[in-house]
Amino acid sequence: MDEEYDCIVLGTGLKECIISGMLSVSGKKVLHMDRNKYYGGESASITPLEDLFAKFEMPNPDESYGRTRDWNVDLIPKFLMANGQLVKLLIHTGVTRYLEFKSVEGSYVYKGNKISKVPSDDKEALTTDLLGMFEKRRFRNFLVFAQDFKEDDPSSWKAMPGFDPNTTPMSAVFAHFNLDRNTIDITGHALALYRDDEYLAKPALDCLKRIRLYSDSLARYGKSPYLYPLYGLGELPQGFARLSAIYGGTYMLDKPIDEIVFTDGKVSGVRSGSETAKCKQVYCDPTYVPDKVKQVGQVIRAICLLDHPVANTKDALSTQIIIPQKQVNRNSDIYVSMVSYTHQVAAKGWFVALVSTTVETADPEAEIKPGLDLLGPIKQKFVTVSPLFKPIDDGRESQLFISESYDATSHFETTCLDVLSIYNRGTGEDFDFSKVKHNLGDEEA
């Protein structure tokens, strides 16, 4: 360990593993350490099933759960957008060679005490049961505009005179197409995947890009825009470990982290016992530097084991459901995700669902009740309430770069934004997606 590295990464959570892979592929000499004996950190996959029950101090599961070694339960499951940034990162770093993906079968949104498929193109806009007859046509016209929109082609904006994507607020776009509150809710939270309504006052460009990403991702596999790796997200950090080894990186598990060493206010190394590895930069999750982060909230997550699919999803064996905040008089959306034995994360006939949201009251479990109610009978439930941490500074001065805690979303888009921001601050440049030459092959999904 007494060597000098360009970068030391602490923790093997998903964000840290992605950053480690990006740095390794870009030619950095990387040492990646974790005080735990296993990969994944806060976002680990738990197998066999006995270990999940033990983690929550419950008696061992009975025989009805099947072979317990067939279970791989992610503590923080998140879906990958098929054309999203994480997939591009995986392709760029070559980690896809170690993973297999399967498409998620359904994408739904909650409105008026029921769920319906998210309408994502002009045809679905005219057939959805979410909207009235006249609203369907208005929404269809909006989706045609969004799908035809090209940032660098003003002729594609002609349906809205005077429109400028860099200055016109998204609220004005919705007003131009005369969309009602419920339709805006569906569009902003289930298609563009915003977590709040602040985007309405911001330039429309970002929202239109998000809607296009959703549509393009859906077009790849047809059922939903989302993918999930076989055997769970625990395969991701292991894939990055293989990648790091290929590029000369070093991984050390079960290694105590006693001190991050600073010289003249800048990172100069990491000490473990009597050994010190020198470096120019440290990247880590918040748990390694509690004095360098601030708590900005809490997230509640309920892992639910089911022996049936979710009702009203056409018996989909995997699905995502978004409950927009205003539908249940909240300030934060509620997310429901479900995968099953078809993703090799549960025994035959079993399903793993997660319900999550940002905590707003003194009774967090009551806040996720609308999501739990959608699941039907729950065989077993494991509930956690976790703090949300953010770094107190951007790390440029000290060269200590800290990731944010995982939010309540059931997709990776916000995770990728954090990773790309950290990469920019650490290297001084944006990640170059133009280097990505290929997409995931259909056979992998």
Backbone torsions as a table, in degrees:
resi	resn	phi	psi	omega
1	MET	NA	-25.5	-178.3
2	ASP	-73.3	66.5	177.8
3	GLU	-130.7	179.4	176.6
4	GLU	-113.9	134.0	-177.8
5	TYR	-125.2	157.7	171.7
6	ASP	-69.6	-44.7	-174.3
7	CYS	-140.1	143.8	169.0
8	ILE	-119.9	129.7	179.5
9	VAL	-110.2	127.9	-179.1
10	LEU	-110.0	124.6	-178.3
11	GLY	98.0	141.0	-179.3
12	THR	-114.2	33.4	170.4
13	GLY	-65.6	171.0	-175.1
14	LEU	-59.7	-43.0	-178.8
15	LYS	-63.9	-45.2	-177.9
16	GLU	-65.2	-35.9	178.9
17	CYS	-69.1	-39.7	177.5
18	ILE	-63.2	-47.0	179.6
19	ILE	-60.5	-43.6	178.8
20	SER	-58.3	-43.1	179.2
21	GLY	-65.2	-43.2	179.0
22	MET	-61.6	-42.4	-179.6
23	LEU	-68.7	-40.9	-179.6
24	SER	-63.4	-46.6	-178.6
25	VAL	-64.5	-30.2	-179.7
26	SER	-81.2	5.2	172.9
27	GLY	99.2	5.2	179.4
28	LYS	-79.0	145.6	172.7
29	LYS	-85.5	113.2	-169.4
30	VAL	-118.1	133.5	168.0
31	LEU	-110.8	125.5	-177.0
32	HIS	-117.5	119.9	-174.5
33	MET	-123.5	151.9	174.9
34	ASP	-146.2	135.1	178.9
35	ARG	-74.6	-16.8	178.1
36	ASN	-83.6	164.6	178.4
37	LYS	-87.0	-2.5	-173.5
38	TYR	-133.2	159.0	175.8
39	TYR	-79.8	153.8	169.3
40	GLY	113.4	-27.2	-179.5
41	GLY	54.9	-132.7	-179.2
42	GLU	-63.0	-24.2	-176.1
43	SER	-105.7	30.3	-176.6
44	ALA	-68.4	159.7	169.6
45	SER	-98.6	136.5	-175.7
46	ILE	-105.9	124.0	174.1
47	THR	-151.3	143.2	-3.5
48	PRO	-74.5	-177.7	-174.9
49	LEU	-61.8	-30.8	178.5
50	GLU	-56.7	-34.5	-178.1
51	ASP	-68.4	-33.6	176.9
52	LEU	-66.4	-46.6	178.5
53	PHE	-62.0	-39.5	179.6
54	ALA	-66.4	-37.8	-179.9
55	LYS	-59.3	-35.5	179.8
56	PHE	-99.1	16.1	174.7
57	GLU	55.5	48.7	177.3
58	MET	-116.5	155.6	176.8
59	PRO	-60.8	157.0	-179.2
60	ASN	-57.1	147.3	178.5
61	PRO	-65.0	150.2	179.2
62	ASP	-83.5	-178.7	-173.0
63	GLU	-68.5	-16.4	-176.6
64	SER	-65.5	-19.4	-179.0
65	TYR	-80.6	0.9	179.1
66	GLY	75.6	-159.6	-178.9
67	ARG	-70.1	118.3	-173.1
68	THR	-68.0	-23.6	179.1
69	ARG	-75.9	-7.3	176.0
70	ASP	-81.7	-5.7	-177.5
71	TRP	-94.9	134.7	172.2
72	ASN	-135.7	91.6	-170.4
73	VAL	-98.2	119.2	177.5
74	ASP	-79.3	131.4	178.7
75	LEU	-71.7	-32.0	177.0
76	ILE	-132.5	76.2	-179.6
77	PRO	-69.9	139.0	175.9
78	LYS	-142.6	142.8	179.8
79	PHE	-88.5	153.4	176.3
80	LEU	-100.8	130.5	173.0
81	MET	-72.3	128.2	-170.8
82	ALA	-56.7	-35.7	177.3
83	ASN	-108.5	18.0	-174.0
84	GLY	-82.7	179.7	-173.7
85	GLN	-67.5	-36.6	-178.5
86	LEU	-65.5	-41.6	177.6
87	VAL	-60.5	-41.1	177.5
88	LYS	-63.5	-40.0	177.5
89	LEU	-64.1	-42.3	179.2
90	LEU	-61.9	-41.4	179.6
91	ILE	-66.4	-45.8	-177.6
92	HIS	-60.4	-41.6	-177.7
93	THR	-83.2	-9.5	178.1
94	GLY	83.6	7.2	-177.3
95	VAL	-68.3	-21.3	-179.1
96	THR	-59.7	-21.8	-179.9
97	ARG	-67.5	-18.2	-178.5
98	TYR	-100.3	-2.1	-171.6
99	LEU	-127.3	152.9	169.2
100	GLU	-120.5	141.4	-178.4
101	PHE	-120.1	152.4	175.4
102	LYS	-132.1	139.2	-178.7
103	SER	-70.5	149.5	174.5
104	VAL	-84.1	136.9	-166.3
105	GLU	-79.2	-22.1	-176.3
106	GLY	-150.3	148.6	175.9
107	SER	-130.8	117.4	-170.6
108	TYR	-126.8	159.5	176.5
109	VAL	-132.4	147.2	-176.1
110	TYR	-97.3	130.6	175.5
111	LYS	-151.7	127.1	175.7
112	GLY	59.2	45.8	175.9
113	ASN	69.7	16.5	174.0
114	LYS	-145.6	165.1	179.3
115	ILE	-112.8	148.8	178.6
116	SER	-141.3	155.1	177.5
117	LYS	-60.5	140.1	177.9
118	VAL	-69.5	118.5	177.4
119	PRO	-75.7	126.1	-171.6
120	SER	-122.7	-5.5	176.6
121	ASP	-142.1	177.1	-173.9
122	ASP	-63.8	-32.5	179.2
123	LYS	-68.8	-46.0	179.8
124	GLU	-67.2	-29.7	178.3
125	ALA	-60.6	-32.3	-177.8
126	LEU	-84.4	-13.4	-177.1
127	THR	-113.5	-9.5	-176.8
128	THR	-63.8	147.4	176.1
129	ASP	-92.2	7.5	179.4
130	LEU	-78.6	-22.5	-169.5
131	LEU	-125.9	153.8	173.5
132	GLY	-74.9	171.9	-172.3
133	MET	-59.3	-48.9	-176.9
134	PHE	-71.9	-35.8	178.5
135	GLU	-66.3	-32.9	177.7
136	LYS	-57.6	-44.4	-177.9
137	ARG	-69.1	-38.3	177.7
138	ARG	-65.1	-41.5	179.5
139	PHE	-67.3	-37.8	177.3
140	ARG	-60.7	-44.7	-179.8
141	ASN	-61.9	-38.2	177.5
142	PHE	-64.6	-45.3	-178.4
143	LEU	-64.4	-36.8	175.9
144	VAL	-60.9	-44.2	177.6
145	PHE	-60.3	-45.8	-177.8
146	ALA	-65.2	-39.8	-177.8
147	GLN	-74.3	-29.5	178.6
148	ASP	-83.0	-16.1	-174.1
149	PHE	-62.8	130.6	172.8
150	LYS	-129.7	125.6	-175.1
151	GLU	-56.3	-38.2	-174.8
152	ASP	-98.4	15.2	-178.5
153	ASP	-132.6	89.6	-177.9
154	PRO	-56.7	-23.2	179.0
155	SER	-65.1	-21.8	179.3
156	SER	-79.7	-3.8	179.9
157	TRP	-99.8	1.8	-167.8
158	LYS	-62.5	-19.0	178.4
159	ALA	-66.6	-14.2	179.9
160	MET	-130.6	92.1	-177.8
161	PRO	-56.4	137.0	178.1
162	GLY	80.1	4.6	-177.0
163	PHE	-75.4	134.9	172.1
164	ASP	-134.2	114.1	-174.1
165	PRO	-61.8	-20.8	-177.8
166	ASN	-89.6	-9.3	-179.3
167	THR	-130.5	-32.8	-177.5
168	THR	-70.3	123.4	179.7
169	PRO	-69.4	152.5	-178.9
170	MET	-62.4	-30.6	178.6
171	SER	-60.5	-34.3	179.4
172	ALA	-70.3	-33.1	177.2
173	VAL	-65.7	-47.1	178.2
174	PHE	-60.8	-40.6	-179.9
175	ALA	-64.9	-37.7	179.5
176	HIS	-60.5	-38.6	-179.6
177	PHE	-90.7	2.7	173.6
178	ASN	59.2	42.0	179.9
179	LEU	-82.5	142.9	-179.2
180	ASP	-85.5	176.0	-173.2
181	ARG	-60.2	-41.8	-178.2
182	ASN	-65.5	-39.6	179.6
183	THR	-67.0	-40.0	176.4
184	ILE	-62.3	-41.2	178.2
185	ASP	-57.5	-49.2	-179.1
186	ILE	-62.7	-44.9	-177.2
187	THR	-64.8	-48.6	-175.3
188	GLY	-69.8	-34.9	-171.8
189	HIS	-103.8	-30.4	-177.8
190	ALA	-100.7	-25.5	177.6
191	LEU	-99.8	-52.3	-178.7
192	ALA	-85.4	-12.6	172.8
193	LEU	62.5	35.8	172.0
194	TYR	-77.4	150.7	-179.1
195	ARG	-95.2	-15.3	176.9
196	ASP	-147.4	-175.3	-174.9
197	ASP	-101.1	13.9	179.8
198	GLU	-63.3	-25.9	-178.8
199	TYR	-61.5	-23.8	-176.3
200	LEU	-60.9	-31.3	-178.2
201	ALA	-92.0	-2.2	-177.0
202	LYS	-98.7	161.6	178.3
203	PRO	-52.4	144.2	-170.6
204	ALA	-71.2	-15.7	-172.2
205	LEU	-54.2	-48.8	-175.9
206	ASP	-63.3	-43.2	-179.4
207	CYS	-63.0	-44.1	-179.7
208	LEU	-65.3	-35.9	175.9
209	LYS	-64.3	-40.3	-179.8
210	ARG	-65.5	-41.6	178.7
211	ILE	-64.4	-41.3	178.0
212	ARG	-64.0	-39.7	177.5
213	LEU	-60.9	-44.1	178.5
214	TYR	-59.2	-48.7	-177.8
215	SER	-64.2	-44.1	179.9
216	ASP	-65.1	-37.9	178.8
217	SER	-67.0	-40.9	178.1
218	LEU	-63.1	-37.9	-177.8
219	ALA	-64.4	-22.8	-176.6
220	ARG	-68.2	-41.3	-174.1
221	TYR	-126.9	-10.0	166.8
222	GLY	89.6	-33.5	-175.6
223	LYS	-87.3	-44.1	177.4
224	SER	-157.2	169.0	179.1
225	PRO	-83.7	1.3	-168.4
226	TYR	-105.7	151.0	174.4
227	LEU	-125.3	158.5	175.0
228	TYR	-145.1	137.4	-177.9
229	PRO	-73.5	141.5	172.0
230	LEU	-60.8	141.7	-178.3
231	TYR	71.6	11.1	172.2
232	GLY	87.9	174.7	-175.5
233	LEU	-71.1	-13.6	177.6
234	GLY	-60.9	-18.8	177.5
235	GLU	-70.9	-24.8	-177.3
236	LEU	-63.9	-55.1	180.0
237	PRO	-61.2	-33.8	177.9
238	GLN	-67.2	-35.9	176.1
239	GLY	-64.5	-40.2	178.1
240	PHE	-68.9	-30.8	176.6
241	ALA	-63.3	-42.9	177.3
242	ARG	-63.3	-43.0	179.9
243	LEU	-61.5	-45.7	-178.8
244	SER	-60.5	-39.3	179.1
245	ALA	-62.7	-40.2	180.0
246	ILE	-61.5	-38.0	-177.1
247	TYR	-94.7	16.5	173.7
248	GLY	88.0	4.8	178.0
249	GLY	-72.8	158.6	-178.9
250	THR	-120.9	130.6	176.7
251	TYR	-109.8	137.1	174.7
252	MET	-134.3	113.2	174.1
253	LEU	-95.8	163.4	177.8
254	ASP	55.3	41.8	-177.6
255	LYS	-117.2	111.5	179.7
256	PRO	-60.1	139.0	176.5
257	ILE	-108.6	103.7	-174.3
258	ASP	-90.1	-29.7	-176.1
259	GLU	-164.1	137.7	165.0
260	ILE	-93.4	119.5	-172.9
261	VAL	-88.9	134.2	177.4
262	PHE	-118.5	144.2	173.2
263	THR	-129.2	120.0	-177.3
264	ASP	53.2	40.3	175.1
265	GLY	82.5	-0.8	179.3
266	LYS	-117.3	149.0	177.2
267	VAL	-58.0	135.1	175.7
268	SER	-131.9	-6.3	177.9
269	GLY	170.7	179.3	177.2
270	VAL	-132.9	129.9	-179.1
271	ARG	-105.3	134.7	173.1
272	SER	-130.5	105.8	-175.2
273	GLY	64.3	-126.4	-179.7
274	SER	-91.5	0.0	-178.0
275	GLU	-101.3	143.1	175.9
276	THR	-132.9	123.9	174.8
277	ALA	-96.8	126.4	179.7
278	LYS	-84.3	150.1	179.4
279	CYS	-162.9	168.9	177.1
280	LYS	-98.6	-23.3	-176.7
281	GLN	-144.6	150.2	171.5
282	VAL	-126.9	134.4	173.8
283	TYR	-117.7	135.5	-176.9
284	CYS	-158.1	167.7	173.3
285	ASP	-89.7	166.7	-173.0
286	PRO	-60.5	-25.8	-174.9
287	THR	-68.2	-18.5	-179.3
288	TYR	-85.0	-14.9	-176.3
289	VAL	-140.0	65.4	-175.3
290	PRO	-60.0	-22.9	179.9
291	ASP	-85.2	-3.1	-178.4
292	LYS	-110.5	8.4	-178.1
293	VAL	-130.6	163.1	175.7
294	LYS	-128.1	145.1	178.0
295	GLN	-82.4	130.8	-177.7
296	VAL	-119.0	6.7	179.5
297	GLY	158.6	-166.4	178.1
298	GLN	-140.5	154.9	174.3
299	VAL	-124.1	134.3	171.5
300	ILE	-103.9	135.5	176.8
301	ARG	-131.2	134.8	175.3
302	ALA	-121.1	111.5	173.5
303	ILE	-84.0	124.5	-174.8
304	CYS	-123.1	128.4	176.4
305	LEU	-97.0	126.3	-175.5
306	LEU	-125.0	154.0	174.2
307	ASP	-111.5	25.3	-178.3
308	HIS	-158.0	156.1	174.1
309	PRO	-73.8	169.3	178.5
310	VAL	-74.7	136.3	-179.4
311	ALA	-62.8	150.1	175.9
312	ASN	66.6	23.5	174.6
313	THR	-116.3	20.2	-177.1
314	LYS	56.7	37.5	178.6
315	ASP	57.7	34.3	177.4
316	ALA	-59.9	137.3	-178.8
317	LEU	-86.6	-3.5	172.1
318	SER	-158.7	145.8	-176.1
319	THR	-164.5	159.8	167.2
320	GLN	-123.0	140.1	175.9
321	ILE	-129.5	128.4	175.5
322	ILE	-109.9	130.1	176.1
323	ILE	-106.7	100.2	-178.5
324	PRO	-59.5	145.1	-173.1
325	GLN	-52.2	-44.0	-174.1
326	LYS	-71.6	-20.6	179.6
327	GLN	-68.3	-22.0	-179.3
328	VAL	-128.2	25.2	175.0
329	ASN	54.3	51.2	179.5
330	ARG	-126.5	173.4	173.9
331	ASN	-99.1	-9.6	-177.3
332	SER	-131.8	143.0	176.2
333	ASP	-67.4	156.5	171.3
334	ILE	-109.7	134.3	-177.6
335	TYR	-114.2	134.5	175.0
336	VAL	-123.8	124.0	174.9
337	SER	-127.4	147.0	179.6
338	MET	-144.0	132.4	170.9
339	VAL	-126.1	176.5	-171.4
340	SER	-152.1	-169.1	178.8
341	TYR	-58.7	-22.5	179.2
342	THR	-68.9	-19.0	174.1
343	HIS	-98.0	9.4	179.0
344	GLN	61.1	35.7	178.2
345	VAL	-114.2	1.8	-178.6
346	ALA	-153.6	162.2	176.0
347	ALA	-68.1	160.6	-177.3
348	LYS	-51.3	128.9	177.3
349	GLY	86.9	1.9	-176.7
350	TRP	-111.3	157.8	-176.2
351	PHE	-133.3	147.4	176.3
352	VAL	-121.4	117.4	179.8
353	ALA	-113.7	151.1	174.5
354	LEU	-130.0	132.4	174.5
355	VAL	-117.3	128.7	-175.4
356	SER	-144.9	154.5	172.8
357	THR	-163.9	167.7	174.1
358	THR	-80.6	130.6	-175.4
359	VAL	-70.0	134.5	-179.8
360	GLU	-124.8	-14.4	-175.0
361	THR	-133.1	-177.9	178.1
362	ALA	-83.2	-0.6	179.7
363	ASP	-126.4	74.3	-173.5
364	PRO	-56.9	-39.4	-175.6
365	GLU	-66.1	-32.0	176.1
366	ALA	-65.8	-27.1	-178.2
367	GLU	-69.3	-27.9	-179.2
368	ILE	-96.4	6.4	-178.4
369	LYS	-56.2	-41.7	177.9
370	PRO	-56.6	-36.6	177.7
371	GLY	-73.5	-41.9	178.5
372	LEU	-62.3	-38.2	-178.7
373	ASP	-63.1	-28.6	179.5
374	LEU	-70.0	-21.8	-172.9
375	LEU	-78.8	-19.5	-174.4
376	GLY	78.0	-159.8	-178.4
377	PRO	-58.6	131.1	-179.6
378	ILE	-108.4	123.6	-177.8
379	LYS	-74.0	-41.1	178.0
380	GLN	-151.3	145.5	-176.7
381	LYS	-134.0	135.7	178.4
382	PHE	-124.9	118.8	-173.2
383	VAL	-113.4	134.2	173.2
384	THR	-130.3	147.1	170.3
385	VAL	-121.3	116.5	-172.8
386	SER	-117.2	142.8	176.3
387	PRO	-72.2	149.0	174.1
388	LEU	-102.8	120.0	-179.4
389	PHE	-113.4	146.8	171.5
390	LYS	-131.1	148.0	177.5
391	PRO	-66.2	150.8	-177.5
392	ILE	-82.3	-14.0	174.3
393	ASP	-147.9	174.8	-173.4
394	ASP	-83.8	-5.8	173.5
395	GLY	86.4	-8.2	-174.7
396	ARG	-63.7	-38.1	-177.3
397	GLU	-72.1	-43.8	-177.3
398	SER	-89.6	-16.3	-174.3
399	GLN	65.2	26.2	171.8
400	LEU	-109.1	114.0	-173.0
401	PHE	-112.9	119.3	-170.3
402	ILE	-115.3	132.9	177.0
403	SER	-79.7	160.5	173.9
404	GLU	-85.9	156.3	174.4
405	SER	-62.5	157.0	179.3
406	TYR	-72.0	128.7	-178.7
407	ASP	-82.3	-173.2	-173.2
408	ALA	-80.2	-9.8	-174.8
409	THR	-62.6	152.5	-179.4
410	SER	-101.6	18.1	177.8
411	HIS	-135.6	168.3	-171.2
412	PHE	-93.0	2.9	-171.9
413	GLU	-63.4	-41.7	179.1
414	THR	-71.7	-33.0	175.9
415	THR	-60.0	-44.1	-179.5
416	CYS	-65.6	-38.5	178.3
417	LEU	-59.9	-40.1	178.6
418	ASP	-67.0	-44.9	179.9
419	VAL	-60.5	-45.5	-178.4
420	LEU	-66.9	-34.4	176.3
421	SER	-65.8	-43.6	178.6
422	ILE	-62.9	-42.9	179.4
423	TYR	-60.6	-42.2	179.5
424	ASN	-63.7	-44.8	-178.5
425	ARG	-67.6	-34.5	-177.1
426	GLY	-79.5	-31.8	-175.2
427	THR	-108.2	-15.2	-178.2
428	GLY	80.4	8.6	179.3
429	GLU	-144.7	155.8	176.2
430	ASP	-75.0	151.0	174.5
431	PHE	-66.9	133.3	-174.7
432	ASP	-91.5	97.0	-179.4
433	PHE	-72.1	-13.2	179.1
434	SER	-67.6	-15.2	177.7
435	LYS	-73.3	-15.4	-178.4
436	VAL	-75.6	118.4	-174.0
437	LYS	-100.3	-22.6	-170.6
438	HIS	-131.4	162.5	172.4
439	ASN	-112.0	165.2	174.3
440	LEU	-59.3	131.0	177.5
441	GLY	-71.1	150.6	-179.3
442	ASP	-58.8	-29.2	-177.6
443	GLU	-68.1	-18.5	-178.9
444	GLU	-84.9	-9.3	-178.9
445	ALA	-120.9	NA	NA
